[in-house]
Amino acid sequence: MKKQFLALTVLSIVVITGCKKNTEQLVTTDALSVTPAVATTITGQVVPNELLVKFKTGTSEKSRTQTLSFINGKVSEHILTKAMEFSGDNDGIYLVNTDTDVFAAIARMKGESNIEYAEPNWIYTHTLVSNDPFFINGSLWGMNGTYGSNAYQAWATGDIGSSTVYVGVIDEGIMFNHEDLSGQIWTNPFDAADGADNDGNGYIDDIHGWDFFNNDNTIFDGTAQFTTPIEDFHGTHVSGTIGAKGGNRR
């Protein structure tokens, strides 16, 4: 009979995967692996017929209108943020619509004395990705929906877990000091390791849970068939699927 353990693990997200919001001519790009798992990339695409124009300080409205007439441009938005004002910029930038090709419009305005700069309205995307190698190479079959937990599919819809959710695991032991589980395993706040049953639940020093097979507080005993104790495979695997750390390149 296989020994059984009870351990509590904090449900936290293992890996965060990407989702992109598509708008007109917004294209997807290869994501960057980062920690924390968020990357900002320029797609190489621009919003059609839109420019961001920065006029030099003191440029009159009449001069702005005259300059924009070279590209049949009309101001659709004046952008002046508190951050700009805090940095001493009281003029902001202008979002300009034009019926001219964006790059052709920039070329037409090149050399205009009242323009500080003009650039396309680049499309940026934010992509959440994993940098954990075994997830990237497909080794963690327990994360997908074919044989596993559907975790990958859940993360893709933005459901990335919560550190306030606790899950009880009844299985083999858990290697609670594993690099992906360290800090993820529940620690009993009411029972210090002092040889006494401080919380009065009948289990002495049940710090991370209880070994009901050996009737002790050791939830990790290694694996008997190996000369060097390593993780109890299945309990650690299950706990890792539930609450392993993500974005730590492990």
BADREN-520613 format. One line per 10 residues: number of its first residue (from 1); their letters; for each residue x, y, z of N, C-alpha, C. Coordinates in steps of 0.1 Angstrom, whole numbers, always signed. Example, Ala and Ser with C-alpha at 12.3 -4.5 7.8 and 13.67 -1.06 7.14 Angstrom:
REM BADREN-520613
1) AS) +132,-57,+78,+123,-45,+78,+132,-33,+78; +128,-22,+71,+137,-11,+71,+129,+0,+79
END
This chain:
REM BADREN-520613
1) MKKQFLALTV) +9,-12,+0,+0,+0,+0,+9,+12,+0; +6,+21,-9,+14,+33,-10,+11,+43,+1; +21,+49,+7,+19,+58,+18,+11,+70,+13; +3,+76,+22,-5,+87,+18,-1,+99,+27; -2,+111,+22,+2,+123,+29,-10,+133,+28; -11,+142,+37,-20,+154,+35,-11,+166,+36; -11,+175,+26,-4,+187,+26,-12,+198,+20; -11,+210,+24,-19,+221,+19,-9,+230,+11; -13,+233,-1,-5,+242,-10,-13,+254,-14; -6,+265,-15,-12,+277,-19,-14,+277,-34
11) LSIVVITGCK) -26,+279,-39,-28,+280,-53,-23,+293,-59; -12,+292,-67,-7,+304,-73,-4,+300,-88; -1,+310,-96,+0,+307,-110,+14,+301,-113; +14,+292,-122,+27,+286,-126,+33,+294,-137; +26,+296,-148,+30,+303,-160,+19,+312,-165; +23,+323,-170,+13,+332,-176,+16,+332,-191; +5,+330,-198,+7,+329,-212,+1,+341,-219; +4,+344,-231,+1,+356,-238,-13,+357,-243; -19,+369,-243,-31,+372,-250,-30,+386,-256; -34,+387,-268,-32,+400,-275,-46,+405,-279
21) KNTEQLVTTD) -48,+418,-277,-61,+424,-281,-59,+429,-296; -67,+424,-305,-66,+428,-319,-74,+440,-322; -69,+449,-329,-76,+461,-335,-72,+461,-349; -77,+471,-357,-74,+472,-371,-60,+471,-374; -56,+462,-382,-42,+459,-387,-33,+456,-375; -38,+453,-364,-29,+448,-353,-25,+434,-356; -12,+432,-356,-7,+419,-359,+1,+413,-347; +1,+400,-346,+8,+393,-335,+22,+392,-338; +30,+391,-328,+45,+390,-329,+50,+379,-320; +62,+375,-322,+69,+366,-313,+71,+373,-300
31) ALSVTPAVAT) +67,+366,-289,+68,+373,-276,+82,+371,-270; +86,+380,-261,+99,+379,-254,+97,+372,-241; +107,+364,-237,+107,+358,-224,+113,+367,-214; +106,+371,-204,+110,+380,-194,+106,+376,-180; +112,+383,-170,+108,+381,-156,+107,+395,-150; +95,+400,-145,+83,+392,-146,+78,+391,-160; +68,+382,-162,+65,+377,-175,+56,+387,-183; +62,+399,-186,+55,+408,-194,+65,+415,-203; +61,+416,-216,+70,+422,-226,+62,+432,-234; +69,+443,-237,+63,+453,-246,+71,+453,-259
41) TITGQVVPNE) +64,+451,-270,+71,+450,-283,+64,+459,-293; +72,+464,-303,+67,+471,-314,+65,+461,-325; +53,+461,-331,+50,+450,-341,+56,+453,-354; +60,+466,-357,+64,+469,-370,+53,+475,-378; +41,+475,-373,+29,+480,-379,+25,+493,-373; +18,+501,-381,+14,+514,-377,-1,+515,-379; -7,+525,-371,-21,+528,-373,-22,+535,-386; -30,+531,-396,-31,+537,-409,-35,+552,-408; -29,+561,-415,-33,+575,-417,-33,+582,-403; -24,+578,-394,-23,+586,-382,-8,+589,-379
51) LLVKFKTGTS) -6,+601,-374,+8,+606,-370,+7,+611,-356; +18,+611,-350,+20,+618,-337,+30,+629,-340; +25,+641,-338,+33,+653,-342,+36,+661,-329; +49,+665,-327,+53,+674,-317,+58,+687,-323; +50,+697,-320,+54,+711,-325,+64,+717,-315; +72,+726,-320,+81,+733,-311,+73,+743,-302; +79,+745,-291,+72,+754,-281,+70,+768,-287; +58,+773,-285,+55,+786,-291,+48,+787,-304; +47,+775,-311,+41,+774,-324,+26,+778,-323; +22,+787,-331,+8,+792,-330,-1,+782,-337
61) EKSRTQTLSF) -14,+783,-334,-24,+775,-340,-24,+776,-355; -23,+789,-359,-23,+792,-374,-11,+785,-381; +1,+785,-374,+12,+778,-380,+11,+763,-380; +5,+758,-370,+2,+743,-369,-7,+739,-381; -18,+747,-382,-28,+744,-393,-21,+744,-406; -13,+755,-409,-7,+756,-422,+3,+745,-425; +10,+741,-414,+20,+730,-416,+12,+717,-419; +2,+714,-412,-6,+702,-414,-13,+702,-427; -15,+713,-433,-22,+714,-446,-14,+707,-457; -1,+706,-455,+8,+700,-465,+5,+685,-467
71) INGKVSEHIL) -1,+679,-457,-4,+665,-457,-19,+663,-456; -27,+673,-458,-42,+673,-455,-44,+667,-441; -37,+672,-432,-38,+666,-418,-47,+674,-409; -55,+667,-401,-64,+674,-391,-61,+668,-378; -61,+676,-368,-58,+672,-354,-71,+665,-349; -69,+652,-345,-80,+645,-339,-79,+645,-324; -67,+647,-318,-66,+647,-303,-53,+655,-299; -55,+663,-289,-43,+669,-283,-40,+662,-270; -28,+656,-270,-24,+648,-258,-15,+656,-249; -19,+659,-237,-11,+666,-227,-14,+659,-214
81) TKAMEFSGDN) -5,+651,-209,-7,+644,-197,+0,+651,-185; -4,+647,-173,+2,+653,-161,+17,+650,-160; +21,+639,-165,+35,+635,-165,+43,+645,-174; +37,+648,-186,+43,+658,-195,+44,+672,-188; +34,+676,-182,+34,+689,-175,+44,+689,-163; +45,+678,-156,+54,+677,-145,+69,+678,-150; +71,+673,-162,+85,+673,-168,+88,+687,-175; +78,+696,-174,+80,+709,-180,+75,+711,-194; +68,+700,-200,+62,+701,-213,+47,+705,-212; +45,+718,-216,+31,+723,-215,+24,+723,-229
91) DGIYLVNTDT) +31,+718,-239,+25,+718,-252,+20,+704,-256; +25,+693,-251,+21,+680,-255,+23,+676,-269; +16,+666,-274,+17,+662,-288,+4,+661,-294; +3,+660,-307,-10,+660,-314,-11,+647,-322; -23,+641,-321,-26,+629,-329,-33,+635,-342; -27,+632,-353,-31,+639,-366,-36,+628,-375; -47,+630,-381,-52,+622,-392,-49,+628,-406; -45,+619,-415,-42,+624,-428,-46,+613,-438; -49,+618,-450,-53,+609,-461,-41,+604,-469; -29,+608,-464,-16,+605,-471,-10,+593,-464
101) DVFAAIARMK) -2,+585,-471,+5,+575,-465,+14,+580,-454; +15,+573,-443,+21,+578,-431,+36,+583,-433; +43,+574,-440,+57,+577,-442,+59,+588,-452; +50,+588,-462,+51,+599,-472,+48,+612,-465; +38,+612,-456,+35,+625,-449,+47,+630,-440; +53,+620,-434,+65,+624,-426,+76,+631,-435; +78,+625,-446,+88,+630,-456,+84,+644,-461; +71,+646,-463,+67,+659,-467,+69,+670,-457; +68,+666,-444,+70,+676,-433,+85,+678,-429; +93,+670,-435,+107,+670,-431,+113,+684,-434
111) GESNIEYAEP) +120,+690,-424,+126,+703,-426,+117,+715,-422; +104,+712,-418,+95,+723,-413,+101,+728,-400; +103,+741,-399,+110,+747,-388,+102,+746,-375; +89,+745,-376,+81,+745,-363,+78,+731,-358; +84,+721,-364,+81,+707,-359,+93,+702,-352; +91,+697,-340,+102,+691,-333,+104,+676,-337; +93,+669,-339,+94,+656,-345,+80,+651,-349; +79,+642,-359,+67,+636,-363,+70,+621,-365; +61,+612,-361,+64,+598,-362,+51,+590,-363; +52,+578,-369,+39,+570,-370,+33,+567,-356
121) NWIYTHTLVS) +21,+564,-356,+14,+559,-344,+16,+544,-344; +28,+540,-338,+32,+526,-338,+22,+518,-330; +20,+505,-334,+12,+496,-326,+21,+488,-317; +18,+489,-304,+25,+482,-294,+16,+470,-289; +22,+459,-285,+15,+448,-279,+21,+444,-266; +13,+440,-257,+18,+435,-244,+16,+419,-244; +26,+412,-242,+25,+397,-242,+30,+391,-230; +22,+383,-223,+26,+376,-211,+30,+362,-216; +43,+358,-212,+48,+346,-217,+56,+339,-205; +59,+326,-208,+67,+319,-198,+81,+319,-202
131) NDPFFINGSL) +90,+319,-191,+104,+316,-194,+109,+303,-187; +99,+295,-183,+102,+282,-177,+105,+272,-188; +117,+267,-189,+121,+259,-200,+113,+246,-203; +109,+239,-192,+101,+227,-194,+87,+229,-199; +82,+241,-196,+69,+245,-201,+70,+249,-216; +80,+256,-219,+82,+261,-232,+85,+249,-242; +92,+239,-238,+95,+228,-247,+84,+217,-246; +73,+219,-239,+62,+210,-240,+63,+198,-230; +73,+198,-221,+74,+187,-212,+63,+186,-202; +57,+197,-198,+48,+197,-187,+34,+194,-193
141) WGMNGTYGSN) +32,+181,-197,+19,+177,-203,+7,+179,-193; +10,+180,-180,-1,+182,-170,-7,+195,-171; -1,+204,-179,-7,+218,-180,-17,+219,-191; -16,+210,-201,-25,+212,-212,-38,+205,-210; -47,+206,-221,-60,+200,-219,-62,+186,-225; -52,+181,-232,-53,+168,-238,-53,+157,-227; -43,+157,-218,-43,+147,-207,-42,+154,-194; -41,+167,-193,-38,+173,-181,-49,+182,-175; -45,+193,-169,-54,+201,-161,-62,+212,-168; -58,+215,-181,-64,+226,-188,-59,+239,-183
151) AYQAWATGDI) -48,+239,-175,-43,+252,-169,-38,+261,-180; -32,+256,-190,-27,+265,-201,-39,+273,-207; -50,+265,-210,-62,+272,-216,-68,+282,-206; -68,+279,-193,-73,+289,-184,-65,+301,-183; -51,+300,-183,-43,+312,-183,-44,+320,-196; -47,+314,-207,-48,+321,-219,-61,+330,-219; -71,+327,-211,-82,+335,-210,-81,+346,-198; -69,+346,-192,-67,+356,-182,-70,+351,-168; -73,+338,-166,-75,+333,-153,-62,+328,-147; -55,+336,-139,-42,+333,-135,-40,+330,-121
161) GSSTVYVGVI) -51,+326,-114,-50,+321,-100,-50,+332,-90; -49,+327,-77,-49,+336,-66,-41,+330,-54; -33,+339,-48,-25,+334,-37,-34,+333,-24; -47,+336,-25,-55,+335,-13,-63,+322,-13; -61,+314,-23,-68,+301,-25,-59,+290,-20; -65,+281,-11,-57,+270,-6,-63,+257,-11; -54,+247,-14,-58,+235,-20,-52,+223,-11; -61,+214,-7,-56,+203,+1,-52,+192,-9; -40,+186,-7,-35,+175,-16,-33,+163,-8; -40,+152,-11,-39,+139,-5,-32,+130,-15
171) DEGIMFNHED) -19,+127,-12,-11,+120,-22,+2,+116,-15; +12,+113,-23,+25,+110,-18,+31,+123,-12; +43,+123,-7,+48,+135,+0,+52,+146,-10; +54,+157,-5,+58,+169,-13,+71,+174,-9; +80,+177,-19,+93,+183,-16,+90,+198,-15; +87,+202,-3,+83,+216,-1,+94,+226,-2; +107,+221,-2,+118,+231,-5,+123,+230,-19; +115,+224,-28,+118,+224,-42,+118,+239,-47; +127,+242,-57,+128,+256,-61,+115,+261,-67; +107,+253,-72,+94,+257,-77,+83,+257,-67
181) LSGQIWTNPF) +85,+251,-55,+75,+250,-45,+78,+258,-32; +91,+262,-31,+95,+269,-19,+87,+282,-18; +81,+284,-7,+72,+296,-5,+58,+294,-10; +55,+283,-16,+42,+280,-22,+34,+271,-12; +41,+264,-4,+34,+254,+5,+29,+261,+17; +17,+258,+21,+11,+263,+33,+19,+261,+46; +21,+271,+54,+27,+270,+67,+17,+273,+78; +15,+264,+87,+5,+265,+98,+9,+277,+107; +2,+287,+107,+5,+299,+115,+2,+297,+130; -5,+286,+133,-9,+284,+147,-2,+273,+155
191) DAADGADNDG) +8,+267,+148,+15,+256,+154,+30,+257,+151; +38,+263,+160,+52,+264,+159,+59,+251,+161; +71,+249,+156,+79,+237,+157,+85,+236,+171; +77,+233,+181,+82,+233,+195,+78,+221,+202; +73,+210,+195,+70,+198,+202,+56,+198,+209; +48,+208,+207,+35,+209,+213,+24,+211,+203; +12,+206,+207,+1,+208,+198,-6,+221,+201; +0,+232,+196,-4,+245,+199,-18,+249,+194; -22,+243,+183,-35,+247,+177,-46,+237,+182; -42,+227,+189,-52,+218,+195,-59,+209,+185
201) NGYIDDIHGW) -53,+206,+174,-60,+198,+164,-57,+183,+164; -48,+180,+174,-44,+166,+176,-32,+162,+169; -25,+171,+162,-13,+168,+154,-2,+178,+159; +9,+173,+164,+20,+181,+169,+29,+186,+158; +31,+199,+158,+40,+205,+148,+36,+202,+134; +23,+202,+131,+19,+200,+117,+21,+213,+109; +33,+215,+106,+37,+228,+100,+33,+229,+86; +35,+219,+78,+31,+219,+64,+20,+209,+61; +15,+202,+71,+5,+191,+68,+8,+179,+77; +4,+168,+73,+5,+156,+82,+7,+143,+73
211) DFFNNDNTIF) +17,+135,+78,+19,+122,+72,+10,+111,+79; -1,+108,+73,-10,+99,+80,-6,+84,+79; +4,+81,+70,+9,+67,+69,+19,+65,+81; +28,+74,+83,+38,+72,+94,+33,+80,+107; +22,+87,+106,+17,+94,+117,+27,+104,+123; +33,+112,+114,+42,+122,+119,+40,+135,+110; +48,+145,+113,+46,+158,+106,+56,+159,+94; +63,+148,+90,+72,+149,+79,+64,+146,+66; +62,+156,+58,+54,+154,+46,+63,+151,+34; +77,+150,+37,+86,+147,+26,+96,+137,+32
221) DGTAQFTTPI) +96,+125,+26,+106,+114,+31,+115,+110,+20; +115,+116,+8,+123,+111,-3,+116,+99,-9; +124,+92,-18,+118,+80,-25,+127,+68,-21; +121,+58,-16,+128,+47,-10,+138,+39,-20; +134,+39,-33,+142,+31,-42,+155,+38,-46; +157,+50,-42,+169,+57,-45,+177,+59,-32; +191,+58,-34,+200,+59,-23,+200,+73,-17; +198,+83,-26,+198,+97,-21,+183,+101,-22; +178,+106,-10,+164,+110,-10,+161,+121,-20; +152,+119,-29,+147,+130,-38,+132,+131,-36
231) EDFHGTHVSG) +126,+140,-43,+112,+143,-41,+103,+131,-43; +93,+130,-34,+82,+120,-37,+75,+124,-50; +78,+116,-60,+75,+121,-74,+60,+126,-76; +51,+117,-73,+37,+121,-77,+31,+132,-68; +34,+132,-55,+28,+143,-47,+35,+157,-51; +48,+156,-54,+54,+169,-58,+49,+173,-72; +47,+163,-81,+42,+167,-94,+28,+173,-93; +19,+167,-85,+6,+172,-84,+6,+186,-78; +14,+188,-67,+15,+201,-61,+21,+212,-70; +30,+207,-79,+36,+216,-88,+26,+221,-99
241) TIGAKGGNRR) +18,+211,-103,+7,+215,-112,-2,+225,-106; -5,+224,-94,-14,+233,-87,-8,+247,-84; +4,+246,-78,+9,+259,-73,+24,+262,-75; +30,+257,-85,+45,+260,-86,+47,+274,-90; +58,+280,-87,+62,+293,-91,+63,+294,-106; +59,+305,-112,+61,+307,-126,+71,+319,-129; +77,+319,-140,+85,+331,-144,+98,+331,-137; +103,+320,-131,+116,+319,-124,+127,+312,-132; +124,+310,-145,+133,+303,-154,+137,+289,-149; +128,+282,-142,+131,+269,-137,+121,+259,-143
END
